Amino acid sequence: MAMTPRILGALAVLATLAVDQANKLWLIFIYGIEARQPVRLTPFFDVIFAKNPGISYSLLSARTDMERYGLLALTVAATALLGLWLWRARTKTVGLGLGLIVGGALGNAYDRLAYGFVADFYHFHLGSFSWYVFNFADVAIVVGVALLLYESVFLAGKASEPERAAGQ
């Protein structure tokens, strides 16, 4: 069976969700990052435990159950739309990109549902400048968006018709 954009995207969703959750569970419950933080890996990169009640950069912070469920509903709606786009994807680049985004979104949504916050761990900083704290799901989302942008800017219209038709 050929690897269609749908199948590639579905595999990316599953792999992203599994790796993200395994990483979070290991850091929180086995390694015990909360008691050991910060773990300095380099002068500019630490592993810490941050509880993010909102979305990126703690925007739309959800402090109450109603706000948390509102963010969950927004995530479910956005993920459903992205899933529909994935179903209709015609290239492997789009399928992979959407799969990474959906997998990352589901990983963070699971955290919000299970813990009431998104667990973030990785912190880049340089002197007093601090980049935001993120997790594997966030990395997958950024890579997925980058793949969609790459497809849009550099590959749009260049894929052969048979390759596009195979994804339908």
Buried (B, 14 or more C-beta within 10 A) or exposed (E): EEEBBBBBBBBBBBBBBEBBBEBBEEBBEEBEBEEEBEBEEEEEBBBBBBBBBBBBEBEEBBEEEEBBEEBBEBBEEBBEEBBEBBEBBBBBBBBBBBBBBBBBBBBBBBBBEEEEBBBBBBBBBEEEEEEBBBBBBBBBBBBBBEBBEBBEEEEEEEBEEEEEEBBE
